[in-house]
Amino acid sequence: MDLATIIGVVVAFGMILMGIMSGGPLSLFINTPSLLIVVGGTFGVIFMNYPLKDVLGLGGVVKNVFFSKTSDAQGLIPRFVDFATRARREGILALESAASELQDAFFKQGLELVIDGLEPQAIREILETEIEHIEQRHKKGADIFNSLATFAPAMGMAGTLIGLVQMLQSMSDPSTIGPAMAVALLTTFYGSILANMIALPMSGKLMMRSKEEALEKGMIIEGIMSISAGDNPRIVERKLHSYLSPSLRDSGEAKGGE
């Protein structure tokens, strides 16, 4: 569970609810026609804009916003140092058993390519292509949420126009002005909430996760290439430390010194 996402949802929606309820009942901001126009209209346009399988896969994308695999970039360094040491002492084939035990499919694939004796350039191309495909899949999910953020305010504006037309057509009957004005205003409100408090933050979180994963996999490629080249374990360690932030780098060196 991503604690930052949960805190953000609770704080953002909590403040909105407190602001609403401080001035009147929550029921004033619940309007079924407005919800149908904004939510239904927005997702209808999303279905028009993207393939069915991509839209139906949004559930898994949303899951990635709230649940994430903890990155262990720092923990990769001692593992690569160990592999580099064993490869220099016993030969690259000594890593076969270690490769079979790896849980990370990307790491396992890279190490197996080295063990199989592929040329370093071929190994790098295969792994970098894999990263590109992963980034494209992540970008697709983020793009859908960006589209949601674009279409939701537009549907809110459409609902506002609908409400204004209804209001202007019934000016002679004061009892109908209120409901029509509610549709006009609340559709804009719902469109703003859907775009700025749901779609855009989710898109931003997904892009951040994609960058973090790409950085970790780039670190794995660097380690794999160092093992393939037969680099000294200390050189491997220094190369991989460059991928860490200064604080993590310093803490890792402190632990190594102990």
C-alpha positions as CSV (number, residue, x, y, z in Angstrom):
1,M,0.0,0.0,0.0
2,D,1.3,3.4,-1.0
3,L,0.9,5.5,2.2
4,A,1.5,8.8,0.3
5,T,-1.4,8.2,-2.0
6,I,-3.7,7.3,0.8
7,I,-2.7,10.4,2.8
8,G,-3.3,12.5,-0.3
9,V,-6.7,11.1,-1.0
10,V,-7.8,11.5,2.7
11,V,-6.5,15.1,3.0
12,A,-7.6,16.4,-0.4
13,F,-11.2,15.0,-0.2
14,G,-11.4,15.6,3.5
15,M,-10.7,19.3,3.1
16,I,-13.3,19.5,0.2
17,L,-15.9,17.8,2.4
18,M,-15.2,20.0,5.4
19,G,-15.5,23.1,3.2
20,I,-18.8,21.9,1.8
21,M,-20.3,20.9,5.1
22,S,-19.3,24.1,6.9
23,G,-21.7,26.0,4.6
24,G,-24.6,23.5,4.4
25,P,-25.5,19.9,4.0
26,L,-23.6,17.6,1.7
27,S,-26.8,16.7,-0.1
28,L,-26.7,20.1,-1.8
29,F,-23.7,18.9,-3.9
30,I,-25.2,15.6,-5.0
31,N,-27.0,15.9,-8.3
32,T,-27.7,12.8,-10.4
33,P,-28.0,14.5,-13.8
34,S,-24.7,16.3,-13.3
35,L,-22.9,13.0,-12.4
36,L,-24.4,11.3,-15.4
37,I,-23.2,14.1,-17.7
38,V,-19.7,14.3,-16.3
39,V,-18.8,10.8,-15.3
40,G,-20.8,8.9,-17.9
41,G,-20.0,11.4,-20.7
42,T,-16.2,11.4,-19.8
43,F,-15.9,7.6,-19.8
44,G,-18.0,7.4,-23.0
45,V,-15.5,9.6,-24.7
46,I,-12.6,7.6,-23.3
47,F,-14.1,4.4,-24.8
48,M,-14.3,6.3,-28.1
49,N,-10.7,7.4,-27.8
50,Y,-8.9,4.2,-26.7
51,P,-9.2,0.4,-27.6
52,L,-11.6,-1.5,-25.4
53,K,-8.9,-3.7,-23.8
54,D,-7.0,-0.6,-22.7
55,V,-10.0,1.0,-21.0
56,L,-11.0,-2.3,-19.4
57,G,-7.5,-2.7,-18.1
58,L,-7.8,0.6,-16.1
59,G,-8.5,-1.4,-12.9
60,G,-5.0,-2.9,-12.9
61,V,-3.6,0.6,-13.6
62,V,-5.4,2.1,-10.7
63,K,-4.1,-0.7,-8.5
64,N,-0.6,0.4,-9.4
65,V,-1.4,3.8,-8.0
66,F,-2.4,2.5,-4.6
67,F,-0.1,-0.5,-4.4
68,S,3.6,-0.6,-5.4
69,K,6.5,-2.9,-5.2
70,T,9.1,-1.3,-2.9
71,S,12.2,-0.4,-4.8
72,D,15.4,-1.9,-3.5
73,A,18.0,-0.3,-5.7
74,Q,20.4,0.0,-2.8
75,G,20.1,-3.8,-2.1
76,L,21.1,-4.6,-5.7
77,I,24.7,-3.3,-5.1
78,P,25.9,-6.0,-2.7
79,R,24.3,-8.7,-4.9
80,F,26.1,-7.5,-8.0
81,V,29.4,-7.2,-6.1
82,D,28.9,-10.8,-4.9
83,F,28.1,-12.0,-8.5
84,A,31.1,-10.1,-9.9
85,T,33.4,-11.7,-7.3
86,R,32.2,-15.2,-8.0
87,A,32.4,-14.7,-11.8
88,R,36.0,-13.5,-11.5
89,R,37.0,-16.4,-9.2
90,E,35.0,-19.3,-10.6
91,G,34.0,-18.2,-14.1
92,I,30.7,-16.9,-15.4
93,L,29.1,-20.4,-15.4
94,A,29.3,-20.3,-11.6
95,L,26.3,-17.9,-11.6
96,E,23.9,-20.4,-13.2
97,S,22.4,-21.5,-9.8
98,A,22.2,-17.8,-8.7
99,A,20.3,-16.9,-11.8
100,S,17.7,-19.6,-11.3
101,E,17.0,-18.3,-7.8
102,L,16.4,-14.7,-8.8
103,Q,12.8,-13.4,-8.4
104,D,13.2,-10.4,-10.6
105,A,12.5,-11.5,-14.2
106,F,14.4,-8.7,-15.8
107,F,17.5,-9.3,-13.6
108,K,17.2,-13.1,-14.3
109,Q,17.0,-12.6,-18.0
110,G,20.0,-10.3,-18.1
111,L,22.2,-12.7,-16.1
112,E,21.1,-15.6,-18.2
113,L,22.1,-13.7,-21.4
114,V,25.6,-13.2,-19.9
115,I,25.9,-16.9,-18.9
116,D,24.8,-17.9,-22.4
117,G,27.8,-15.9,-23.8
118,L,26.0,-13.3,-25.9
119,E,28.0,-10.3,-27.1
120,P,27.8,-7.3,-24.7
121,Q,26.2,-5.1,-27.3
122,A,23.5,-7.7,-28.0
123,I,22.8,-8.0,-24.3
124,R,22.4,-4.3,-23.9
125,E,20.1,-4.0,-26.9
126,I,17.8,-6.8,-25.6
127,L,17.5,-5.3,-22.1
128,E,17.1,-1.7,-23.3
129,T,14.3,-2.8,-25.7
130,E,12.6,-4.5,-22.7
131,I,12.8,-1.3,-20.8
132,E,11.3,0.7,-23.7
133,H,8.3,-1.7,-23.9
134,I,7.8,-1.4,-20.1
135,E,7.8,2.4,-20.4
136,Q,5.4,2.3,-23.3
137,R,2.9,0.2,-21.3
138,H,3.2,2.5,-18.3
139,K,2.8,5.6,-20.5
140,K,-0.4,4.2,-22.0
141,G,-2.1,4.0,-18.6
142,A,-0.9,7.5,-17.7
143,D,-2.1,8.8,-21.1
144,I,-5.6,7.5,-20.4
145,F,-5.7,9.4,-17.1
146,N,-4.4,12.5,-18.9
147,S,-7.2,12.2,-21.4
148,L,-9.7,11.9,-18.5
149,A,-8.3,15.1,-17.1
150,T,-8.9,16.8,-20.5
151,F,-12.4,15.4,-21.2
152,A,-13.9,15.8,-17.7
153,P,-13.8,19.6,-17.6
154,A,-15.1,19.7,-21.1
155,M,-18.0,17.5,-20.1
156,G,-18.5,19.8,-17.1
157,M,-18.7,22.7,-19.5
158,A,-21.2,20.9,-21.6
159,G,-23.3,20.2,-18.6
160,T,-23.1,23.9,-17.6
161,L,-24.5,24.8,-21.0
162,I,-27.3,22.3,-20.7
163,G,-28.2,23.7,-17.4
164,L,-28.2,27.3,-18.6
165,V,-30.3,26.4,-21.6
166,Q,-32.8,24.7,-19.4
167,M,-32.9,27.7,-17.0
168,L,-33.4,30.2,-19.8
169,Q,-36.2,28.2,-21.3
170,S,-38.1,28.2,-18.0
171,M,-37.5,31.7,-16.7
172,S,-41.3,32.1,-16.4
173,D,-41.5,29.3,-13.8
174,P,-39.2,30.2,-10.9
175,S,-39.5,26.7,-9.4
176,T,-37.5,25.2,-12.2
177,I,-34.6,27.8,-12.1
178,G,-33.0,26.2,-9.1
179,P,-32.6,22.7,-10.4
180,A,-31.4,23.9,-13.8
181,M,-28.8,26.2,-12.1
182,A,-27.7,23.2,-9.9
183,V,-27.0,21.2,-13.0
184,A,-25.2,24.1,-14.6
185,L,-22.9,24.7,-11.6
186,L,-22.4,21.1,-10.3
187,T,-21.3,19.7,-13.6
188,T,-18.4,22.2,-13.7
189,F,-17.6,21.2,-10.1
190,Y,-17.7,17.5,-10.8
191,G,-15.5,18.0,-13.9
192,S,-12.9,19.9,-11.9
193,I,-12.9,17.2,-9.2
194,L,-12.5,14.3,-11.6
195,A,-9.8,16.1,-13.5
196,N,-7.7,17.7,-10.8
197,M,-8.2,15.4,-7.8
198,I,-8.4,12.0,-9.5
199,A,-7.1,11.8,-13.0
200,L,-4.1,14.1,-13.0
201,P,-2.6,12.9,-9.6
202,M,-3.0,9.3,-10.8
203,S,-1.3,10.1,-14.1
204,G,1.6,11.8,-12.2
205,K,2.0,8.9,-9.8
206,L,2.1,6.4,-12.6
207,M,4.8,8.4,-14.5
208,M,6.8,8.6,-11.3
209,R,6.6,4.9,-10.8
210,S,7.6,4.3,-14.4
211,K,10.7,6.5,-14.0
212,E,11.7,4.7,-10.7
213,E,11.4,1.3,-12.4
214,A,13.3,2.5,-15.4
215,L,16.1,3.8,-13.2
216,E,16.3,0.5,-11.3
217,K,16.4,-1.5,-14.5
218,G,19.0,0.8,-15.9
219,M,21.0,0.0,-12.8
220,I,20.6,-3.7,-13.4
221,I,21.8,-3.3,-17.0
222,E,24.9,-1.5,-15.8
223,G,25.6,-4.3,-13.3
224,I,25.0,-7.0,-15.9
225,M,27.3,-5.3,-18.4
226,S,30.0,-5.0,-15.7
227,I,29.8,-8.7,-15.0
228,S,29.9,-9.4,-18.7
229,A,33.1,-7.3,-19.0
230,G,34.7,-9.0,-16.0
231,D,35.1,-5.7,-14.0
232,N,36.6,-5.7,-10.6
233,P,33.9,-5.9,-7.9
234,R,35.0,-2.6,-6.5
235,I,34.5,-1.0,-9.9
236,V,31.1,-2.6,-10.1
237,E,30.2,-1.1,-6.8
238,R,31.3,2.4,-7.7
239,K,29.4,2.3,-11.0
240,L,26.2,1.2,-9.3
241,H,26.5,3.8,-6.5
242,S,26.2,6.5,-9.1
243,Y,22.6,5.5,-9.6
244,L,21.7,6.3,-5.9
245,S,20.9,9.6,-4.3
246,P,23.7,11.1,-2.2
247,S,22.0,10.2,1.1
248,L,21.5,6.5,0.1
249,R,25.1,6.5,-1.3
250,D,26.5,7.7,2.0
251,S,24.5,5.3,4.1
252,G,25.6,2.4,1.9
253,E,29.2,3.4,2.2
254,A,28.8,3.7,5.9
255,K,27.4,0.2,6.2
256,G,30.2,-1.1,3.9
257,G,32.7,0.5,6.2
258,E,31.3,-1.2,9.2
